Amino acid sequence: MGDLAQTTNDNNEETKEENKQEQDSKLEFSEDEVSLIAKMFRLVGERWSLIAGRIPGRTAEEIEKYWTTKHSASSER
């Protein structure tokens, strides 16, 4: 019975790692997406839902996280 518990724990760890990798890959944006985000940001500012409406498959939260991550790192330099 101890083996079953260990197998379950191993499966949970694998699932957590897969979810983390999936979330990380979601923050990878294509050059076209990055360009569109930058253009839209100059036009409408931090209206993330409006920007997300122009990029199929992306949420406002993903775009905001991407933008703030990329631009907060560059502004600290």
KOLLUM-925198 format. One record per residue: residue number from 1; residue in three letters; x, y, z of N, C-alpha, C in turn. Coordinates in Angstrom, 2 decimals, padded with zeros to 5 digits. Layout:
KOLLUM-925198
[pt NUM; ALA; [X; Y; Z]; [X; Y; Z]; [X; Y; Z]]
...
***
This chain:
KOLLUM-925198
[pt 1; MET; [000.82; -001.19; 000.00]; [000.00; 000.00; 000.00]; [000.86; 001.25; 000.00]]
[pt 2; GLY; [002.04; 001.17; 000.59]; [002.96; 002.29; 000.57]; [003.40; 002.62; -000.85]]
[pt 3; ASP; [003.52; 001.58; -001.70]; [003.90; 001.81; -003.09]; [002.85; 002.62; -003.83]]
[pt 4; LEU; [001.58; 002.38; -003.54]; [000.50; 003.12; -004.18]; [000.56; 004.60; -003.81]]
[pt 5; ALA; [000.82; 004.87; -002.54]; [000.92; 006.27; -002.09]; [002.09; 006.95; -002.76]]
[pt 6; GLN; [003.22; 006.25; -002.89]; [004.40; 006.84; -003.55]; [004.11; 007.11; -005.02]]
[pt 7; THR; [003.44; 006.18; -005.69]; [003.08; 006.36; -007.10]; [002.17; 007.57; -007.26]]
[pt 8; THR; [001.20; 007.72; -006.36]; [000.29; 008.86; -006.41]; [001.05; 010.17; -006.23]]
[pt 9; ASN; [001.97; 010.20; -005.27]; [002.78; 011.39; -005.05]; [003.63; 011.72; -006.27]]
[pt 10; ASP; [004.22; 010.69; -006.89]; [005.03; 010.90; -008.09]; [004.18; 011.48; -009.21]]
[pt 11; ASN; [002.96; 010.95; -009.38]; [002.07; 011.44; -010.42]; [001.67; 012.89; -010.16]]
[pt 12; ASN; [001.43; 013.24; -008.90]; [001.08; 014.62; -008.56]; [002.23; 015.56; -008.88]]
[pt 13; GLU; [003.45; 015.16; -008.59]; [004.63; 015.99; -008.89]; [004.77; 016.18; -010.40]]
[pt 14; GLU; [004.56; 015.11; -011.16]; [004.65; 015.21; -012.62]; [003.58; 016.16; -013.16]]
[pt 15; THR; [002.37; 016.07; -012.62]; [001.28; 016.94; -013.05]; [001.60; 018.40; -012.75]]
[pt 16; LYS; [002.14; 018.66; -011.55]; [002.52; 020.04; -011.19]; [003.58; 020.57; -012.13]]
[pt 17; GLU; [004.56; 019.75; -012.46]; [005.63; 020.18; -013.37]; [005.08; 020.45; -014.77]]
[pt 18; GLU; [004.19; 019.59; -015.25]; [003.58; 019.79; -016.56]; [002.77; 021.08; -016.60]]
[pt 19; ASN; [002.02; 021.36; -015.53]; [001.24; 022.60; -015.46]; [002.14; 023.81; -015.47]]
[pt 20; LYS; [003.25; 023.76; -014.75]; [004.19; 024.88; -014.71]; [004.78; 025.11; -016.11]]
[pt 21; GLN; [005.17; 024.03; -016.78]; [005.73; 024.16; -018.12]; [004.69; 024.72; -019.09]]
[pt 22; GLU; [003.44; 024.30; -018.94]; [002.37; 024.79; -019.80]; [002.16; 026.29; -019.58]]
[pt 23; GLN; [002.18; 026.73; -018.32]; [002.01; 028.14; -018.02]; [003.19; 028.95; -018.55]]
[pt 24; ASP; [004.41; 028.43; -018.39]; [005.58; 029.13; -018.89]; [005.53; 029.26; -020.40]]
[pt 25; SER; [005.10; 028.20; -021.10]; [005.05; 028.26; -022.55]; [003.98; 029.23; -023.03]]
[pt 26; LYS; [002.93; 029.44; -022.24]; [001.90; 030.39; -022.60]; [002.46; 031.81; -022.61]]
[pt 27; LEU; [003.51; 032.07; -021.85]; [004.08; 033.40; -021.80]; [005.10; 033.63; -022.91]]
[pt 28; GLU; [005.28; 032.64; -023.76]; [006.12; 032.82; -024.92]; [005.25; 033.40; -026.02]]
[pt 29; PHE; [005.61; 034.58; -026.47]; [004.82; 035.27; -027.49]; [005.62; 035.33; -028.78]]
[pt 30; SER; [004.92; 035.21; -029.90]; [005.57; 035.31; -031.20]; [005.96; 036.77; -031.46]]
[pt 31; GLU; [006.82; 036.98; -032.43]; [007.23; 038.34; -032.79]; [006.02; 039.18; -033.21]]
[pt 32; ASP; [005.11; 038.56; -033.94]; [003.90; 039.28; -034.38]; [003.06; 039.71; -033.18]]
[pt 33; GLU; [002.92; 038.81; -032.20]; [002.14; 039.14; -031.01]; [002.80; 040.28; -030.23]]
[pt 34; VAL; [004.11; 040.20; -030.06]; [004.84; 041.24; -029.33]; [004.69; 042.58; -030.02]]
[pt 35; SER; [004.82; 042.57; -031.34]; [004.68; 043.81; -032.11]; [003.27; 044.39; -031.96]]
[pt 36; LEU; [002.28; 043.54; -032.06]; [000.89; 043.99; -031.92]; [000.62; 044.52; -030.51]]
[pt 37; ILE; [001.14; 043.84; -029.51]; [000.96; 044.29; -028.13]; [001.58; 045.68; -027.96]]
[pt 38; ALA; [002.78; 045.87; -028.48]; [003.46; 047.17; -028.35]; [002.66; 048.27; -029.06]]
[pt 39; LYS; [002.19; 047.98; -030.26]; [001.40; 048.98; -031.01]; [000.11; 049.32; -030.28]]
[pt 40; MET; [-000.58; 048.28; -029.81]; [-001.84; 048.50; -029.10]; [-001.61; 049.23; -027.78]]
[pt 41; PHE; [-000.52; 048.91; -027.10]; [-000.23; 049.58; -025.83]; [-000.01; 051.08; -026.06]]
[pt 42; ARG; [000.70; 051.42; -027.15]; [000.90; 052.85; -027.46]; [-000.43; 053.53; -027.76]]
[pt 43; LEU; [-001.35; 052.80; -028.36]; [-002.64; 053.39; -028.72]; [-003.62; 053.48; -027.55]]
[pt 44; VAL; [-003.73; 052.40; -026.77]; [-004.79; 052.34; -025.76]; [-004.29; 052.23; -024.32]]
[pt 45; GLY; [-002.97; 052.14; -024.14]; [-002.43; 052.03; -022.78]; [-002.69; 050.67; -022.17]]
[pt 46; GLU; [-002.92; 050.67; -020.88]; [-003.05; 049.42; -020.13]; [-004.47; 048.84; -020.17]]
[pt 47; ARG; [-005.08; 048.89; -021.29]; [-006.41; 048.29; -021.46]; [-006.22; 046.88; -022.01]]
[pt 48; TRP; [-005.78; 046.00; -021.09]; [-005.35; 044.66; -021.47]; [-006.43; 043.85; -022.14]]
[pt 49; SER; [-007.67; 043.98; -021.72]; [-008.74; 043.19; -022.34]; [-008.97; 043.64; -023.78]]
[pt 50; LEU; [-008.80; 044.91; -024.04]; [-008.93; 045.41; -025.40]; [-007.81; 044.86; -026.28]]
[pt 51; ILE; [-006.60; 044.85; -025.74]; [-005.46; 044.29; -026.48]; [-005.66; 042.79; -026.70]]
[pt 52; ALA; [-006.10; 042.08; -025.67]; [-006.31; 040.63; -025.77]; [-007.36; 040.30; -026.82]]
[pt 53; GLY; [-008.32; 041.19; -027.01]; [-009.35; 040.97; -028.03]; [-008.81; 040.93; -029.44]]
[pt 54; ARG; [-007.60; 041.45; -029.62]; [-006.97; 041.46; -030.95]; [-006.02; 040.29; -031.17]]
[pt 55; ILE; [-005.79; 039.50; -030.10]; [-004.86; 038.39; -030.20]; [-005.59; 037.09; -029.81]]
[pt 56; PRO; [-005.99; 036.31; -030.78]; [-006.74; 035.08; -030.50]; [-005.96; 034.13; -029.60]]
[pt 57; GLY; [-006.66; 033.57; -028.62]; [-006.04; 032.59; -027.74]; [-005.28; 033.17; -026.56]]
[pt 58; ARG; [-005.26; 034.48; -026.44]; [-004.56; 035.13; -025.33]; [-005.55; 035.82; -024.42]]
[pt 59; THR; [-005.27; 035.76; -023.12]; [-006.14; 036.44; -022.16]; [-005.50; 037.77; -021.77]]
[pt 60; ALA; [-006.31; 038.65; -021.22]; [-005.82; 039.94; -020.75]; [-004.75; 039.74; -019.68]]
[pt 61; GLU; [-004.96; 038.74; -018.83]; [-004.01; 038.47; -017.75]; [-002.66; 038.03; -018.30]]
[pt 62; GLU; [-002.65; 037.18; -019.32]; [-001.40; 036.74; -019.93]; [-000.64; 037.91; -020.53]]
[pt 63; ILE; [-001.37; 038.75; -021.23]; [-000.73; 039.89; -021.89]; [-000.19; 040.87; -020.87]]
[pt 64; GLU; [-000.97; 041.15; -019.84]; [-000.50; 042.07; -018.80]; [000.74; 041.51; -018.10]]
[pt 65; LYS; [000.71; 040.23; -017.78]; [001.85; 039.60; -017.11]; [003.09; 039.65; -018.01]]
[pt 66; TYR; [002.91; 039.34; -019.28]; [004.03; 039.40; -020.22]; [004.59; 040.82; -020.28]]
[pt 67; TRP; [003.72; 041.78; -020.46]; [004.15; 043.17; -020.63]; [004.87; 043.68; -019.38]]
[pt 68; THR; [004.27; 043.47; -018.23]; [004.87; 043.98; -017.01]; [006.18; 043.26; -016.68]]
[pt 69; THR; [006.25; 041.98; -016.99]; [007.48; 041.22; -016.76]; [008.60; 041.74; -017.66]]
[pt 70; LYS; [008.32; 041.91; -018.92]; [009.34; 042.36; -019.86]; [009.75; 043.81; -019.62]]
[pt 71; HIS; [008.80; 044.65; -019.30]; [009.11; 046.07; -019.18]; [009.56; 046.50; -017.80]]
[pt 72; SER; [009.22; 045.73; -016.78]; [009.75; 046.06; -015.45]; [011.22; 045.65; -015.37]]
[pt 73; ALA; [011.58; 044.56; -016.04]; [012.97; 044.12; -016.05]; [013.87; 045.11; -016.80]]
[pt 74; SER; [013.36; 045.66; -017.90]; [014.17; 046.58; -018.68]; [014.26; 047.96; -018.04]]
[pt 75; SER; [013.26; 048.33; -017.26]; [013.27; 049.65; -016.62]; [014.17; 049.67; -015.39]]
[pt 76; GLU; [014.49; 048.50; -014.84]; [015.37; 048.44; -013.66]; [016.83; 048.59; -014.03]]
[pt 77; ARG; [017.16; 048.42; -015.27]; [018.56; 048.47; -015.70]; [019.10; 049.86; -015.72]]
***
